[in-house]
């Protein structure tokens, strides 16, 4: 088994580029199965999806299918979804779905009826005596997969020699721990098949640099000049206050005053615009309603910092009254957390105090020009009042996804097509605002053994 990849990230002194082979090459996509997906920690679901013993979900990536099952009230285990007899998958993916879920006391192969308990042991082999004792427990038990949890997410790794999950996630895990994502629950979850490579899909959500070109309607409500930082395998972006020429007077998080002469008004306008155009995500109804009252609760001329302080205190009190308690996060922690994180290789988290909007992209079978793209919102709810959700296939239109995500979708297939052009010389990522993208390809190159991205010429 290959040794875990170690990445040291230095500050970039000049821009980098990377080849389009990673998006287009059949050989590259085939190699990803062994060099990338078989070696990385990847989030496969949420703990809340399997609350009872026997509850399971499947996670499919490329040619691999993993069964994740709760074996005791405290234990979750994962196995390769394959019978040890002739290789039939034990759990079928229903037609029109990208995964399976349910509850079972055992897993039974639909081919010859071999049975496996929740611990992966083969408990029944039809006519076992025919093998004359050769069917040992070691030969017939389900191949195990490393599994662990962080922030309420279930992560799997098919490499038995992999580093522990916590080590893999650092420093992102420590920076994001104060948000207590494990206290959040699904608000909605949707998926779709896109006509682009999985990397083109997830990169669309790695930076706010595209706001001016893609989401121009948002410019009326806020400034979007951004920074982008590398943190080992992972990266974070946020709104940049460091350039005095921009005269930015806003937080690096989504909870900010917005753009306008009266921060009481602009704060509400920004929150309402985000909530209504990002599929009721990236903020909460509580925050929107508290912002709407600002013009009634504060006098005209109240400075923006006081408006933000009052607004957040009011929203926190509103949530507490309905049984939602905010975690304690200092201003310094909020600033360090930034706006959105990319967890290598295929997870994106846009976080707030009581919510997160998340994305995941992965290969669709062996097609280099298609991917499974998923988006979901999680939020804090009063105990027992979270909505009942399931994965829903949704066509990529504004009615299903909201205006902003639909605008993002419009770029993905067009990027895939454009990269095939004979006239495309190679990517020119912004070295300040798209550092997450560049770092993603540096890490990807290390796993794939293709060398680091090249300096721009």
C-alpha positions in Angstrom: 0.0 0.0 0.0 1.3 3.5 -0.9 2.4 5.7 2.0 0.1 8.6 2.9 0.9 11.8 1.0 2.6 14.6 3.0 2.1 18.1 1.7 4.1 21.2 2.7 2.6 24.5 1.5 4.8 27.5 1.0 3.7 31.0 0.1 3.4 31.5 -3.6 5.8 34.1 -5.0 4.2 33.9 -8.5 1.1 32.4 -10.2 0.9 28.8 -11.1 -1.0 26.8 -13.8 -1.9 23.2 -14.2 -2.8 21.0 -17.2 -6.2 20.1 -18.4 -5.3 16.4 -18.5 -6.8 16.1 -15.0 -10.3 16.9 -16.5 -10.1 15.2 -19.8 -7.8 12.2 -19.8 -9.3 8.7 -19.7 -6.0 7.3 -18.3 -5.9 10.0 -15.7 -9.4 9.2 -14.5 -8.6 5.5 -14.3 -5.5 6.2 -12.2 -7.6 8.4 -9.8 -9.3 5.2 -8.6 -6.0 3.7 -7.2 -4.0 6.9 -6.5 -6.6 9.2 -5.1 -10.0 7.7 -4.1 -8.5 4.6 -2.6 -6.1 6.6 -0.4 -8.0 9.7 0.9 -10.5 10.3 3.6 -13.8 11.3 2.0 -17.1 12.2 3.6 -19.7 9.6 2.9 -22.7 10.8 4.9 -24.0 12.2 8.2 -24.3 10.3 11.5 -27.9 11.2 11.7 -28.7 9.0 8.7 -28.0 5.8 10.7 -29.2 6.5 14.3 -30.3 2.9 15.1 -28.4 -0.4 15.1 -28.8 -2.0 11.7 -29.3 1.3 9.9 -27.0 1.6 6.8 -26.1 3.8 3.9 -24.0 3.1 0.8 -21.4 5.4 -0.7 -20.4 4.9 -4.3 -17.3 6.5 -5.9 -16.1 5.3 -9.2 -16.0 1.5 -9.3 -16.1 1.2 -5.5 -19.2 0.8 -3.3 -19.0 1.0 0.5 -21.6 -0.1 3.0 -21.6 2.0 6.2 -23.7 0.4 9.1 -24.3 1.1 12.7 -23.4 -2.1 14.5 -24.0 -1.0 18.1 -25.4 2.2 19.7 -21.8 3.5 19.9 -20.2 1.9 16.8 -20.2 2.5 13.1 -18.4 0.2 10.7 -17.8 0.2 7.0 -17.2 -2.6 4.4 -16.7 -3.1 0.8 -20.1 -3.8 -0.7 -19.2 -7.1 -2.2 -20.0 -10.8 -1.4 -16.8 -12.8 -0.8 -18.2 -15.7 -2.9 -18.6 -14.4 -6.5 -18.4 -10.7 -6.1 -22.0 -9.7 -6.3 -22.8 -6.4 -4.6 -24.8 -7.1 -1.4 -26.7 -3.9 -1.5 -28.1 -2.7 -4.8 -28.5 1.0 -5.7 -32.1 1.6 -6.5 -32.9 2.8 -10.0 -32.7 6.6 -10.2 -30.7 7.0 -7.0 -27.0 7.5 -6.3 -27.0 5.5 -3.1 -29.0 3.1 -0.9 -30.2 3.2 2.7 -32.3 1.1 5.0 -32.2 -1.1 8.1 -31.1 -4.7 8.2 -30.2 -7.4 10.7 -27.9 -9.0 8.2 -26.8 -8.6 4.6 -27.8 -11.4 2.3 -26.3 -11.9 -1.2 -29.0 -12.0 -3.8 -27.1 -14.5 -6.0 -26.5 -17.6 -3.8 -27.8 -16.5 -0.4 -24.6 -16.1 1.5 -25.2 -14.1 4.7 -23.2 -11.6 6.7 -23.9 -10.2 10.2 -23.4 -6.5 11.0 -19.8 -7.2 12.1 -19.0 -8.4 8.6 -18.7 -12.1 9.5 -20.1 -14.6 7.0 -22.6 -16.6 8.9 -24.0 -18.8 6.2 -22.5 -20.4 3.0 -24.7 -22.6 1.0 -23.4 -26.2 1.0 -20.3 -25.1 2.9 -19.1 -28.7 3.2 -18.2 -28.7 -0.6 -15.2 -26.6 0.2 -13.8 -29.2 2.6 -13.0 -26.6 5.3 -11.3 -24.1 3.1 -13.9 -21.3 3.8 -12.2 -19.7 6.8 -13.6 -16.7 8.6 -10.7 -14.7 7.2 -11.4 -15.7 3.6 -15.1 -15.0 3.8 -15.7 -12.0 6.0 -16.5 -8.7 4.4 -13.4 -6.6 3.7 -13.4 -3.7 6.1 -12.9 0.0 5.4 -11.6 2.6 7.8 -14.4 4.8 9.1 -14.5 7.7 11.5 -16.5 10.8 12.3 -16.0 14.5 12.7 -18.5 17.3 13.0 -21.4 14.9 12.5 -20.0 13.7 9.2 -19.0 10.1 8.5 -15.7 9.7 6.6 -14.3 6.5 5.0 -10.9 5.6 3.8 -10.1 2.5 1.8 -6.4 2.6 2.6 -5.7 0.5 5.8 -2.4 2.3 6.2 -4.0 5.8 6.1 -3.3 8.4 8.7 -6.1 9.0 11.4 -9.0 11.2 10.2 -8.2 14.0 12.7 -4.6 14.2 11.4 -5.8 14.3 7.8 -8.3 17.1 8.5 -6.0 19.4 10.4 -5.8 22.4 10.7 -9.3 22.7 9.3 -10.8 20.5 12.0 -9.4 22.6 14.9 -10.4 25.9 13.2 -14.0 24.7 12.6 -14.6 22.7 15.8 -16.2 25.8 17.5 -19.1 25.6 15.1 -20.1 22.2 16.5 -21.5 20.9 13.2 -22.4 17.7 14.9 -25.3 19.6 16.5 -26.7 20.5 13.1 -29.2 18.4 11.0 -30.1 18.2 7.4 -32.4 21.0 6.2 -32.5 19.7 2.6 -30.3 17.6 0.3 -30.3 17.3 -3.5 -28.2 15.8 -6.2 -27.8 15.9 -9.9 -25.6 14.4 -12.7 -23.6 17.1 -14.4 -21.9 17.1 -17.8 -18.5 17.9 -16.4 -15.6 16.3 -14.6 -16.0 16.2 -10.8 -13.1 18.6 -10.4 -14.7 21.3 -12.6 -17.8 21.0 -10.4 -16.2 21.3 -7.0 -13.9 24.1 -8.1 -16.9 26.2 -9.0 -17.4 26.6 -5.2 -13.8 27.2 -4.1 -13.7 31.0 -4.5 -15.9 34.1 -4.5 -13.8 35.5 -7.3 -16.5 34.5 -9.7 -19.3 36.6 -8.0 -18.8 39.6 -10.2 -19.0 37.6 -13.4 -21.6 35.0 -12.4 -23.7 36.5 -9.6 -23.6 40.1 -10.7 -27.0 40.8 -8.9 -25.2 40.3 -5.6 -23.0 43.3 -6.2 -25.8 45.6 -5.2 -25.8 44.1 -1.7 -22.1 43.6 -0.8 -18.4 43.7 -1.6 -16.9 40.4 -2.7 -13.1 40.9 -3.1 -11.7 37.8 -1.5 -8.6 36.1 -0.1 -7.8 32.4 -0.5 -5.4 30.5 1.8 -3.9 27.1 1.7 -3.9 25.0 4.9 -2.0 21.8 4.1 -4.4 19.6 2.1 -7.2 22.0 2.5 -8.1 25.7 1.9 -10.2 28.6 3.1 -11.6 31.7 1.4 -13.1 34.8 2.9 -13.8 38.5 2.2 -10.6 40.5 2.2 -10.3 43.5 4.5 -6.5 43.8 4.2 -6.4 46.1 1.1 -7.1 49.6 2.4 -7.7 50.8 -1.1 -10.9 48.8 -1.1 -12.1 50.5 2.1 -13.8 47.3 3.2 -15.7 47.6 6.4 -17.2 44.1 6.8 -16.6 40.8 8.5 -14.9 37.9 6.8 -18.0 35.8 7.4 -21.4 35.8 5.8 -22.9 37.8 8.7 -22.0 41.3 7.6 -23.5 44.7 7.1 -23.7 44.6 3.3 -23.4 47.5 1.0 -25.3 50.7 1.5 -25.6 54.0 3.3 -27.8 52.7 6.1 -26.4 49.4 7.5 -29.8 48.7 9.1 -31.3 48.4 5.6 -28.3 46.9 3.8 -27.9 44.2 6.4 -31.4 43.0 5.8 -31.2 43.4 2.1 -28.1 41.2 1.9 -29.5 38.5 4.2 -32.8 38.4 2.4 -31.1 38.3 -1.0 -28.9 35.4 0.1 -31.7 33.5 1.7 -34.1 33.8 -1.2 -31.7 33.1 -4.0 -29.5 30.4 -2.4 -32.3 27.9 -1.9 -33.0 29.0 1.7 -29.4 28.4 2.7 -26.2 30.3 3.5 -28.1 32.1 6.3 -31.2 31.3 8.4 -34.8 32.5 8.7 -34.0 33.6 12.2 -31.1 35.9 11.0 -33.3 37.2 8.1 -36.2 38.1 10.4 -33.9 39.7 13.0 -32.3 41.8 10.3 -35.7 42.9 9.0 -36.5 44.5 12.4 -33.3 46.6 12.5 -35.0 49.7 11.1 -37.6 49.5 13.9 -35.2 48.7 16.7 -32.3 51.0 16.0 -32.2 54.8 15.2 -31.0 56.1 11.8 -27.3 56.7 11.8 -26.4 53.7 14.0 -22.8 52.7 13.0 -22.4 49.4 11.1 -20.5 47.6 14.0 -23.3 48.4 16.4 -26.0 47.3 13.9 -24.2 44.0 13.5 -23.8 43.5 17.2 -27.5 44.3 17.9 -28.7 42.1 15.0 -26.7 39.0 16.1 -27.7 39.5 19.7 -31.4 39.7 18.7 -31.1 36.6 16.4 -29.4 34.7 19.2 -32.2 35.5 21.6 -34.8 34.6 19.1 -33.2 31.2 18.5 -32.8 30.6 22.3 -36.5 31.3 22.7 -37.3 28.4 20.4 -34.7 26.1 21.8 -31.7 26.7 19.5 -28.6 27.5 21.5 -25.7 29.1 19.7 -22.2 27.8 20.2 -19.6 30.1 21.8 -17.4 31.4 19.0 -15.1 34.4 19.6 -14.6 37.1 16.9 -11.1 35.9 16.4 -12.3 32.3 15.8 -14.9 33.6 13.3 -12.3 35.7 11.5 -9.9 32.7 11.3 -12.7 30.4 10.0 -13.4 32.8 7.1 -16.2 32.2 4.7 -15.9 28.7 3.2 -13.6 25.7 3.4 -12.5 23.1 0.8 -11.7 19.8 2.4 -9.6 17.7 0.0 -10.5 16.2 -2.3 -14.2 16.8 -2.8 -16.0 18.6 0.1 -16.9 22.2 0.4 -18.3 23.8 3.6 -19.7 27.4 3.7 -20.3 27.8 7.4 -22.2 30.1 9.8 -22.9 30.0 13.6 -26.0 27.9 13.2 -25.9 26.6 9.6 -23.7 25.3 6.8 -24.2 25.0 3.1 -22.2 22.0 1.7 -21.2 20.6 -1.6 -19.7 17.3 -2.8 -18.7 16.1 -6.2 -17.4 12.7 -7.3 -17.0 10.7 -10.5 -20.0 9.3 -12.3 -18.9 5.8 -13.2 -16.0 5.9 -15.5 -17.1 8.9 -17.6 -14.5 11.7 -17.4 -17.1 14.3 -18.6 -19.8 13.5 -16.0 -20.0 13.7 -12.3 -22.4 13.3 -9.4 -22.9 16.7 -7.7 -24.6 17.0 -4.3 -25.6 20.0 -2.3 -27.2 20.1 1.1 -27.9 22.5 4.0 -27.6 21.7 7.6 -28.9 23.8 10.5 -29.5 23.8 14.2 -33.0 22.9 15.2 -34.9 22.6 18.5 -34.5 19.0 19.8 -36.7 16.7 17.7 -37.9 19.4 15.3 -35.5 18.8 12.5 -37.2 18.1 9.1 -37.3 14.6 7.7 -35.2 14.6 4.6 -33.8 12.3 1.9 -31.6 12.6 -1.1 -33.7 14.0 -4.0 -32.6 14.1 -7.6 -33.4 17.6 -8.9 -32.9 19.0 -12.3 -30.5 21.9 -12.4 -33.0 24.8 -12.6 -33.8 27.8 -10.4 -37.1 26.3 -9.2 -35.2 23.4 -7.7 -31.9 24.9 -6.6 -32.5 28.7 -6.4 -31.1 31.4 -8.6 -27.5 31.5 -7.3 -26.7 27.8 -7.5 -28.3 27.7 -11.0 -26.0 30.5 -12.1 -23.1 28.4 -10.8 -24.3 25.4 -12.7 -24.3 27.3 -16.0 -20.5 27.4 -15.9 -19.7 23.8 -15.2 -20.4 22.1 -18.5 -19.2 25.2 -20.4 -15.8 24.9 -18.6 -15.6 21.2 -19.5 -16.3 22.0 -23.2 -13.9 24.9 -23.2 -11.0 22.8 -21.8 -11.2 20.6 -24.9 -10.6 23.6 -27.2 -7.4 23.6 -29.2 -7.1 27.3 -28.4 -7.1 26.9 -24.6 -3.5 27.5 -23.4 -4.1 26.4 -19.8 -5.6 27.8 -16.7 -4.5 31.2 -15.2 -5.8 31.0 -11.6 -5.8 34.2 -9.6 -2.8 33.8 -7.2 -4.6 35.7 -4.4 -8.3 34.9 -4.7 -8.1 31.4 -6.2 -5.3 30.0 -4.1 -7.6 27.2 -2.9 -7.9 26.0 -6.5 -4.1 26.1 -7.1 -3.5 24.3 -3.8 -6.1 21.7 -4.7 -4.1 20.9 -7.8 -0.8 20.8 -6.0 -2.2 18.3 -3.5 -3.9 16.3 -6.3 -0.6 16.2 -8.3 1.2 14.8 -5.2 -1.4 12.0 -4.9 -1.4 11.3 -8.6 2.4 11.5 -9.0 2.2 13.9 -11.9 4.5 16.6 -10.5 3.5 20.0 -9.1 1.7 22.6 -11.1 4.0 24.8 -13.3 4.9 28.4 -13.0 3.1 30.7 -15.4 5.2 31.9 -18.3 
